């Protein structure tokens, strides 16, 4: 009698539903082909993910090999390797616009992971790309130097003259995430473009100190050199026990969507799918939230930051290269930045 055949995804769904012994609820058992391939190579520009790589290997028996590539080199590296037919990445992770560009170039494979069940519909609508988090932005302050009662309550309060010379932020003339965040405030927070522009001009009048990216923004707050950082709440976790707090508690918090995908030329396609399944699991996303402070889309998972589970976090619209350049020039003029 012929044995019935099962699609791998159907098996995973059934296994999860049945809560098979020894398997997590989402059933991330790697199939024989994935184990035979031995490893999955992961190209990304996210930090502090080694605990997930270790847990992936422990759970599946497949090695996770992580290569961190800076944002400026990410696209050129992938395009060059793909053009030469020597793409070494099985899985790629980056802000959504980068993966969309790779998709346009035919570098991403179609794959819908069963582990993304329960994610928001907007996170799983693309058959090539799955969104797993939002690189959320707000402002931070040091509770030893700024009392909660005196801290900004709204985005508009960042323009209060009392913060003149006391703010640090990534350069709004050339830092894409900051440009997108400022435009996102116009489109999703402020009641009118005039009100938003008044805010931008007031913020610029406070003469912020500029740094290259979000990464260096917490240091001047930790040291007391500055009072407010336009930055990411995740640093409350990664910079602990530094006495950092965030706002505005009323939200919403905006940021660029983070995404993951399997490459079309993956040297180890089965292991690549197994890695994406694990990455999107509640187990892995809990590690990312708990240890790195990331805002993830796995249902019910939040970073250990007081109040984050009560605030709305939303992705900003993806700006085209032309929009980024235009707004970068505009913000450069307004802020006197280069």
C-alpha positions in Angstrom: 0.0 0.0 0.0 1.4 3.4 -1.0 2.2 5.6 1.9 0.6 9.0 2.0 3.0 11.9 1.3 3.1 15.1 3.3 4.3 18.5 2.4 6.9 19.7 4.9 4.8 22.7 5.9 1.7 20.4 6.4 3.8 18.2 8.7 5.0 21.1 10.8 1.5 22.4 11.2 0.2 19.0 12.2 3.0 18.5 14.6 2.4 21.8 16.2 -1.3 21.2 16.5 -0.7 17.8 18.0 2.0 19.1 20.4 4.2 16.1 19.6 6.5 15.1 22.5 10.0 16.7 22.3 8.9 19.4 19.8 8.1 23.0 20.6 4.6 24.2 20.0 5.5 25.5 16.5 7.3 22.2 15.6 10.6 23.4 14.4 11.9 19.9 13.8 14.5 20.1 11.0 13.9 17.5 8.3 16.5 15.0 7.1 17.5 17.1 4.1 18.2 20.1 6.3 20.2 18.1 8.8 22.2 16.5 5.9 23.1 20.0 4.6 24.7 20.6 8.0 24.6 24.4 8.3 22.8 27.6 7.4 24.7 30.7 6.6 23.0 33.9 7.8 23.9 37.3 6.4 22.5 40.2 8.5 23.1 43.6 9.9 21.5 43.0 13.3 23.6 42.7 16.4 23.8 40.4 19.4 22.2 37.3 17.8 24.7 34.7 18.8 22.3 33.2 21.5 19.8 32.5 18.7 22.5 30.9 16.5 23.5 28.7 19.5 19.9 27.8 20.3 19.2 26.9 16.6 22.1 24.5 16.5 21.1 22.9 19.9 17.5 22.5 18.8 17.9 21.3 15.2 21.4 19.9 15.1 22.2 22.3 12.2 25.0 24.8 12.6 24.1 28.5 12.2 26.9 30.5 10.7 26.4 34.3 11.2 28.1 37.0 9.1 27.3 40.6 10.1 27.5 43.0 7.2 27.1 46.7 7.6 24.2 48.4 6.0 26.5 50.3 3.5 28.0 47.0 2.3 25.0 44.7 2.5 23.5 45.3 -0.9 26.8 45.5 -2.8 28.0 42.2 -1.2 24.9 40.3 -2.1 24.6 41.7 -5.6 28.3 41.0 -6.4 28.1 37.4 -5.1 24.9 36.7 -6.9 26.1 38.1 -10.2 29.2 35.8 -10.0 27.0 32.8 -9.2 28.8 32.4 -5.9 26.2 33.6 -3.3 27.2 32.1 0.0 24.2 33.3 2.1 21.4 30.9 2.7 19.3 33.4 4.6 19.4 37.2 4.7 18.0 39.7 7.2 17.9 43.5 6.8 15.5 46.4 6.9 12.6 45.8 4.5 13.7 48.2 1.7 17.0 46.3 1.3 15.2 43.0 1.0 12.7 44.4 -1.4 15.6 45.6 -3.6 17.1 42.1 -3.5 13.7 40.6 -4.4 13.5 42.9 -7.4 16.9 41.5 -8.5 15.7 37.9 -8.2 17.9 37.1 -5.3 15.2 35.9 -2.9 13.3 32.7 -3.0 9.6 32.2 -2.3 9.0 30.8 1.2 6.1 31.2 3.7 7.1 29.8 7.0 4.5 28.1 9.2 6.3 29.6 12.2 4.9 33.0 11.3 1.4 31.9 12.2 -0.2 34.6 14.4 2.0 37.4 13.0 0.2 40.5 11.8 -1.2 40.1 8.2 1.0 42.9 7.0 4.0 41.0 8.1 3.4 37.9 6.1 1.7 39.2 2.9 4.8 38.9 0.7 5.6 35.3 -0.3 9.4 36.1 -0.4 9.8 38.3 2.6 8.6 37.9 6.2 8.7 40.9 8.6 9.6 39.9 12.2 10.1 43.2 14.0 10.3 47.0 14.0 13.4 48.9 14.6 11.5 51.2 16.9 12.7 54.7 17.7 11.7 57.1 20.5 13.8 59.2 22.9 15.9 58.2 25.9 17.0 60.1 29.0 19.1 59.3 32.0 16.9 59.1 35.1 19.8 60.4 37.3 20.0 63.6 35.3 16.4 64.1 34.1 13.4 63.5 36.4 10.4 61.7 34.8 8.2 64.7 35.6 10.6 67.0 33.6 11.1 64.6 30.7 9.4 65.3 27.4 5.8 63.9 27.4 5.2 64.3 23.6 7.3 64.5 20.5 6.5 68.2 20.4 8.3 68.7 23.7 11.6 67.9 22.1 11.4 71.4 20.6 11.2 73.0 24.1 14.0 75.6 24.3 15.0 74.1 27.7 16.6 71.2 25.7 18.8 73.6 23.6 22.2 72.0 23.2 21.1 68.9 25.3 19.9 66.5 22.5 21.9 63.9 20.5 20.6 62.2 17.4 21.8 60.5 14.2 22.5 63.0 11.4 19.2 63.8 9.8 20.8 64.7 6.5 22.2 61.3 5.7 21.0 58.7 8.2 18.2 56.9 6.4 16.4 55.5 9.5 16.3 59.0 11.0 15.0 60.5 7.8 12.3 57.9 7.6 11.4 58.4 11.2 11.0 62.1 10.8 8.8 61.7 7.7 6.9 59.0 9.5 6.0 61.5 12.3 4.6 63.7 9.6 2.5 61.0 8.2 1.4 59.1 11.3 1.6 61.4 14.4 1.1 65.1 13.6 -2.3 66.4 12.7 -1.0 68.5 9.8 2.2 69.1 7.8 2.3 72.6 9.2 2.3 71.4 12.8 5.0 68.8 11.9 7.2 71.4 10.3 6.9 73.6 13.3 8.2 70.7 15.4 11.1 69.9 13.0 12.2 73.6 13.1 11.9 73.8 16.9 14.0 70.6 17.2 16.6 72.0 14.8 16.7 75.2 16.8 17.7 73.2 19.8 21.0 72.5 18.0 21.3 68.7 18.5 24.7 67.0 18.4 24.9 64.7 15.4 26.4 61.2 15.4 26.6 58.7 12.5 23.9 56.3 13.6 21.7 55.2 16.4 24.5 53.1 18.0 26.5 56.1 19.4 23.4 57.9 20.7 23.2 56.4 24.2 26.8 57.2 25.3 26.4 61.0 25.8 23.2 60.3 27.8 24.9 57.7 30.0 27.8 60.1 30.7 25.6 63.1 31.4 27.1 65.1 28.5 23.6 65.4 27.0 20.1 65.0 28.4 18.0 63.5 25.6 18.8 61.0 22.8 16.6 60.4 19.8 17.4 56.7 19.9 16.0 53.2 20.4 14.4 51.8 23.6 16.3 48.5 23.1 19.4 50.2 24.6 17.6 50.1 27.9 18.3 46.4 27.7 21.7 46.3 26.1 23.1 49.2 28.2 21.8 47.9 31.5 22.3 48.7 34.3 22.6 52.3 32.9 19.6 54.3 34.3 17.8 54.9 31.0 14.1 55.5 30.4 12.1 56.2 27.3 9.2 58.2 26.0 6.7 59.2 24.8 4.8 56.7 26.9 1.6 57.6 25.0 3.2 56.5 21.7 3.0 55.6 19.0 6.6 54.5 18.4 7.7 54.3 14.8 10.5 52.6 13.1 11.7 50.6 10.0 10.5 47.1 9.6 13.0 44.3 9.9 12.7 41.4 7.5 14.1 37.9 6.7 14.2 35.8 3.6 15.7 32.7 2.0 18.0 33.4 -1.0 17.1 31.9 -4.4 20.7 30.6 -4.8 20.9 29.3 -1.3 23.7 26.6 -1.2 21.7 24.8 1.5 18.0 25.5 0.8 16.5 23.0 3.3 18.7 24.3 6.1 17.8 27.8 5.1 14.1 27.1 5.5 14.7 25.4 8.8 16.7 28.5 10.0 13.9 30.9 9.0 11.4 28.6 10.8 13.4 28.7 13.9 14.1 32.5 13.7 10.4 33.3 13.5 9.5 31.0 16.4 8.3 32.3 19.7 11.4 30.7 21.3 13.9 32.7 19.1 11.9 35.9 19.1 11.8 35.7 22.9 15.6 35.6 23.0 15.8 38.6 20.6 13.3 40.6 22.7 14.7 39.6 26.1 18.4 39.7 25.4 18.6 42.5 22.7 15.5 44.5 23.5 14.2 44.2 20.0 10.5 44.8 19.3 9.3 41.6 17.6 6.1 40.6 15.9 5.7 37.2 17.4 2.4 37.4 19.3 2.6 38.1 23.0 6.4 38.6 23.0 7.8 41.9 24.3 11.2 43.2 25.5 11.6 43.6 29.2 11.2 47.4 29.1 8.5 48.9 31.4 5.5 50.1 29.4 6.6 48.9 25.9 3.8 46.3 25.9 1.2 49.1 26.4 2.3 51.3 23.5 1.5 51.0 19.8 4.6 50.3 17.6 4.1 50.9 13.9 6.4 50.5 10.8 7.1 53.7 8.8 6.5 53.8 5.1 9.4 52.7 3.0 10.8 55.9 1.3 12.2 55.7 -2.2 15.9 56.6 -2.8 14.6 59.9 -4.3 12.6 60.7 -1.2 15.5 59.9 1.1 17.7 62.2 -0.9 15.2 65.0 -1.1 14.3 64.9 2.6 18.0 64.5 3.5 18.8 67.7 1.7 15.8 69.5 3.3 16.7 68.3 6.8 20.4 69.2 6.2 19.3 72.8 5.5 17.0 72.9 8.5 19.4 71.4 11.0 22.5 72.9 9.5 23.9 69.4 9.1 26.2 68.0 6.5 
